[in-house]
Amino acid sequence: MTVRRTPDPVTPMWRGVLAFRFLTWAFACGTVIVQSGEYRREWLAWTILGVMAVWSVVSSFLYLRERTRPPALVVFDLVLTTGLLLTSPWVLSDAQFALNVPLITTVWAAVAPVAAGARFGAAGGVLAGLVVGVATGLAREKFDLDVARDGVLLAAAGLLVGMASTMARRSVARLEQALRKEAATAERERLARSIHDSVLQVLARVRKRGNEVGGEAAELARLAGEQEIALRSLVTTEPGQLTDSGTMSLRAALQVLATSSVQVSAPADDVELPAHVTGELVAVTREALSNVEKHAGPGAHAWVLLEDLGDEVVVSIRDDGPGIPDGVLEQAAADGHLGVVESIRGRVRDLGGSATLDTGPGRGTEWEVRVPSTRGAK
């Protein structure tokens, strides 16, 4: 199957960059015509103007197609522009420098910072503008107010175009993510309707009849009930997907763990955390639930509670089992066997959080896991 590639949302901006390039070249051409006869080396002025014309045409073909728009091309554009600009001392006469006649590239030199902003964002545009600004000062062999003004304007142009290109890319990425989410929700709802009319009804009937018959059929009823709950959770819960910002929904990841003996409670809104944090918290919860299944008995129930406190996220795992007798954990630590307890605490410690175990004979076991809510980390 052929995967359709999303067009670069900044392509219309590149068309503006190229229009700006030809407009500034026309201005440079007019300047050379007006100053004709005054240059120190007339032939060099026309040669540079010709190179500018050729590069304007070549860059137009390259910049208009996304696959021929690599970062190296923009860097070469900046290097070429700076190199042509630095030939001004060999082209302009001393009298022209004294009269502040425009350098040989004139405003055509501003195109490279604009292109860098479109390709690399605000930082790239500002850096390219500063490079051209410094080259302007070197070409004029002075750094006065006019040179500083040109440098600020060049950096500002790169900054504005860079901010616009970054915003355009982010907006398109968010729109694509929303469309994928909408499509996934629609497909999940369709599957839910189909499964409800077939598989879920069969499982519900097996569970009901098994409980009525009793004996060995009761065990089948229990298993059917667990599968019914798990299947309902899969078709009604949005799967945990990695977003463009590198986060995943902890709420969706935990809800999949619900069974007939495990109840999961979570906020109505998504709790987005960095993907590795979500993965570790889900692993911690699975370990705690596995421990419940092994040591709390077949009839034990567990509850998982997710809380979003803003600056931190709290996951509580509680069961109604017999609890851990006094002294057992201390003896295990003395013997060097910490098992699941140290595994859970170690995972949480690596996340910069804390894990508290509350247990005792006859009062079950409860883990309270707290981790910082580092929303923007990747």
C-alpha positions in Angstrom: 0.0 0.0 0.0 1.3 3.4 -0.9 1.5 5.9 2.0 0.4 9.4 0.9 2.9 12.0 2.1 1.4 15.1 3.7 2.4 18.2 1.6 4.6 20.8 3.4 2.3 23.5 4.7 5.0 26.1 4.2 5.0 25.6 0.4 2.9 28.7 -0.2 5.4 30.7 1.8 8.2 29.4 -0.4 6.4 30.9 -3.4 6.4 34.2 -1.6 10.1 33.8 -0.9 10.8 33.3 -4.6 8.6 36.2 -5.6 10.6 38.3 -3.2 13.8 37.0 -4.7 12.9 38.1 -8.3 11.6 41.4 -7.1 14.8 42.2 -5.2 16.9 41.1 -8.2 15.0 43.5 -10.4 15.8 46.2 -7.8 19.5 45.2 -7.9 19.4 45.3 -11.7 18.0 48.8 -11.7 20.7 49.9 -9.2 23.5 48.5 -11.4 22.0 50.3 -14.4 21.8 53.6 -12.5 25.3 53.3 -11.2 26.7 52.1 -14.5 30.0 53.8 -15.3 30.7 54.6 -11.6 31.9 51.1 -10.5 35.5 50.3 -10.0 35.1 47.1 -12.0 32.1 47.4 -14.2 32.4 43.9 -15.7 32.4 42.3 -12.2 29.2 44.1 -11.3 27.4 42.7 -14.3 29.0 39.2 -13.7 27.7 39.2 -10.1 24.3 40.4 -11.3 24.2 37.5 -13.8 25.1 35.0 -11.1 22.3 36.4 -9.0 19.9 35.9 -11.9 21.0 32.3 -12.5 20.7 31.4 -8.9 17.3 33.0 -8.7 16.0 30.8 -11.5 17.7 27.6 -10.2 16.6 28.1 -6.6 13.0 28.7 -7.8 12.9 25.2 -9.3 14.5 23.7 -6.2 12.6 25.5 -3.6 9.2 24.9 -5.2 9.5 21.1 -4.8 9.7 19.7 -1.3 11.9 16.8 -2.1 14.6 19.2 -3.5 14.4 21.4 -0.5 17.0 19.9 1.9 18.6 21.9 4.7 22.0 21.9 2.8 20.4 23.9 -0.1 19.3 26.7 2.3 22.8 26.8 3.8 24.3 27.0 0.4 21.9 29.8 -0.5 23.2 31.7 2.6 26.8 31.0 1.8 26.4 32.1 -1.8 24.6 35.3 -0.9 27.2 36.2 1.7 30.0 35.5 -0.8 28.5 37.7 -3.4 27.9 40.4 -0.9 31.5 40.4 0.2 32.7 41.1 -3.3 31.4 44.6 -3.0 34.8 46.2 -2.0 36.2 45.0 -5.4 33.1 46.3 -7.3 32.3 49.7 -5.7 34.5 52.7 -5.9 35.7 54.7 -2.9 33.3 57.5 -4.0 30.4 55.1 -4.0 31.2 53.9 -0.5 31.5 57.4 0.7 28.0 58.1 -0.7 26.6 54.9 0.9 25.6 53.5 -2.5 23.9 50.1 -2.0 26.2 47.0 -2.1 26.3 45.0 -5.2 23.6 42.5 -3.9 21.4 45.3 -2.5 18.2 44.0 -0.9 18.6 40.7 -2.8 20.7 39.6 0.2 17.7 39.6 2.4 16.2 36.6 0.7 18.6 34.1 2.3 17.5 34.9 5.9 13.9 34.7 4.8 14.5 31.3 3.2 16.3 30.1 6.4 13.4 31.2 8.5 11.0 29.2 6.3 13.2 26.1 6.5 14.6 26.2 10.0 12.2 28.3 11.9 12.7 31.5 14.0 16.1 30.6 15.3 17.5 29.8 11.8 16.0 32.9 10.4 17.5 35.1 13.0 20.9 33.5 12.8 21.0 33.8 9.0 20.0 37.5 9.3 22.8 38.2 11.7 25.3 36.4 9.4 24.3 38.7 6.4 24.3 41.7 8.7 27.9 41.0 9.8 28.9 40.4 6.2 27.4 43.8 5.3 29.6 45.4 8.0 32.7 43.6 6.7 31.9 44.6 3.1 31.6 48.3 4.1 34.6 48.0 6.5 32.6 49.7 9.3 29.9 49.0 11.8 27.8 52.1 12.1 24.1 52.8 12.8 23.1 52.0 9.2 24.8 48.6 9.3 23.3 47.8 12.7 19.8 48.8 11.3 20.3 46.5 8.3 21.3 43.7 10.6 18.3 44.2 12.9 15.9 44.3 9.9 17.4 41.1 8.4 17.2 39.3 11.7 13.6 40.5 12.2 12.6 39.3 8.7 14.0 35.9 9.4 12.3 35.8 12.8 8.9 36.7 11.5 9.0 34.2 8.6 10.4 31.5 10.9 7.6 32.0 13.4 5.0 31.9 10.7 6.5 28.7 9.2 6.7 27.0 12.6 3.1 27.9 13.4 1.9 26.6 10.0 3.6 23.3 10.5 2.3 22.9 14.1 -1.3 23.8 13.0 -1.2 21.2 10.2 0.2 18.6 12.6 -2.5 19.2 15.1 -5.2 19.1 12.4 -3.9 15.8 11.2 -3.9 14.4 14.7 -7.4 15.6 15.3 -8.6 14.0 12.0 -6.8 10.7 12.9 -8.4 10.7 16.3 -11.9 11.4 14.8 -11.4 8.6 12.3 -10.3 6.2 15.0 -13.2 7.1 17.2 -15.7 6.5 14.3 -14.1 3.1 13.6 -14.1 2.2 17.2 -17.8 3.1 17.5 -18.6 1.0 14.4 -16.7 -2.0 15.9 -18.4 -1.5 19.2 -21.8 -1.7 17.6 -20.8 -4.8 15.6 -19.3 -6.6 18.6 -22.2 -5.7 20.9 -24.6 -7.4 18.5 -22.5 -10.6 18.4 -19.6 -11.4 20.6 -20.6 -9.4 23.7 -24.1 -10.8 23.7 -22.7 -14.3 23.5 -20.3 -13.7 26.4 -23.0 -12.1 28.5 -25.3 -15.2 27.9 -22.4 -17.6 28.7 -21.8 -15.7 32.0 -25.5 -15.7 32.9 -26.1 -19.3 32.2 -22.8 -20.4 33.8 -23.8 -18.7 37.1 -27.2 -20.3 36.9 -25.8 -23.8 36.4 -23.0 -23.5 38.9 -20.2 -26.0 39.4 -17.6 -26.1 36.7 -19.8 -23.8 34.6 -19.4 -21.1 37.1 -15.7 -20.9 36.3 -16.5 -20.6 32.6 -18.9 -17.8 33.6 -16.2 -16.0 35.5 -13.8 -16.2 32.5 -16.5 -15.1 30.1 -17.2 -12.2 32.4 -13.6 -11.1 32.4 -13.4 -11.3 28.6 -16.6 -9.4 28.3 -15.2 -6.5 30.4 -11.8 -6.6 28.7 -13.5 -6.5 25.2 -15.8 -3.7 26.2 -12.8 -1.7 27.5 -10.9 -2.2 24.2 -13.8 -1.0 22.0 -14.9 1.9 24.2 -11.5 3.2 25.3 -9.4 5.3 23.0 -6.0 3.5 22.5 -3.0 5.2 23.8 -1.3 6.9 20.8 1.9 8.8 20.7 1.2 12.4 19.9 3.5 14.7 17.9 4.7 16.3 21.1 5.9 12.9 22.4 3.1 12.3 25.0 0.6 9.5 25.6 -2.7 9.4 27.5 -2.2 7.7 30.9 -5.9 7.6 31.3 -6.5 5.5 28.2 -3.6 3.2 29.0 -4.9 2.4 32.5 -8.5 1.9 31.5 -7.5 -1.1 29.3 -6.4 -2.9 32.5 -10.0 -3.1 33.8 -11.4 -6.6 34.3 -14.2 -8.2 36.4 -12.0 -8.0 39.4 -10.1 -4.7 38.7 -12.0 -1.4 38.6 -10.3 1.7 37.1 -11.4 5.2 37.9 -9.9 8.2 36.0 -10.7 11.8 35.3 -13.0 12.7 32.4 -10.2 14.6 30.7 -7.1 13.0 29.2 -3.9 12.9 31.4 -1.2 13.4 28.8 2.3 12.6 30.0 5.6 11.9 28.2 5.5 8.5 26.6 8.2 7.0 28.7 6.5 8.2 31.9 3.1 6.7 30.8 4.8 3.4 30.0 6.6 3.2 33.3 3.4 4.0 35.3 1.4 1.4 33.4 4.2 -1.1 34.1 4.1 -0.3 37.8 0.3 -0.7 37.9 0.6 -4.1 36.1 3.2 -5.3 38.6 1.0 -4.2 41.6 -2.1 -5.9 40.0 0.0 -9.0 39.3 1.0 -9.1 42.9 -2.7 -8.9 43.9 -3.5 -11.9 41.7 -0.7 -14.0 43.2 -1.0 -13.2 46.9 -4.5 -11.8 47.6 -6.5 -14.8 46.5 -8.9 -15.6 43.6 -11.8 -13.7 45.2 -9.8 -10.4 45.8 -10.8 -7.2 44.0 -8.5 -4.3 43.1 -9.2 -0.6 42.5 -7.0 1.7 40.4 -7.5 5.4 40.9 -5.9 8.0 38.7 -5.7 11.6 39.9 -4.4 14.7 38.1 -3.3 17.3 40.7 -1.8 19.7 38.1 1.8 19.6 39.2 1.8 15.9 39.9 -0.1 12.7 38.9 -1.1 10.2 41.5 -1.9 6.5 40.8 -3.4 4.5 43.6 -3.7 0.7 43.5 -5.7 -0.9 46.3 -7.0 -4.4 47.0 -9.2 -6.1 49.6 -6.9 -9.0 50.1 -5.5 -10.2 53.5 -2.6 -7.7 53.4 1.0 -8.3 54.2 1.8 -9.5 57.8 3.9 -7.3 60.0 7.7 -8.0 59.6 7.5 -9.8 56.3 8.8 -6.9 54.2 11.5 -6.2 56.8 12.6 -9.9 56.8 12.6 -9.9 52.9 14.8 -6.8 52.9 17.2 -8.4 55.4 17.4 -11.5 53.2 18.0 -9.4 50.1 14.7 -10.4 48.5 12.7 -7.2 47.8 10.9 -8.5 44.7 8.0 -6.4 43.4 8.3 -3.8 46.2 11.7 -2.7 45.2 10.9 -3.0 41.5 8.0 -0.6 41.8 9.9 1.8 44.0 12.9 1.7 41.6 10.8 2.5 38.6 9.0 5.4 40.3 12.3 6.7 41.7 13.8 6.9 38.2 10.8 9.1 37.2 11.6 11.5 40.1 8.5 10.4 42.1 7.7 8.4 45.2 5.9 5.1 45.9 4.3 4.5 49.3 3.1 1.1 50.4 0.3 0.9 53.0 -0.5 -2.6 54.2 -1.2 -4.8 57.2 -3.0 -7.9 58.3 -6.7 -7.8 57.4 -6.6 -4.4 55.7 -5.4 -5.2 52.2 -2.6 -3.5 50.4 -2.5 0.0 48.8 0.2 1.6 46.6 0.2 5.3 46.2 2.5 6.4 43.3 3.2 10.1 42.8 5.3 11.5 39.9 5.8 15.0 38.7 3.5 16.1 35.8 6.2 17.0 33.2 3.8 17.7 30.4 6.1 19.0 27.7 9.0 16.6 28.1 9.8 14.1 25.4 
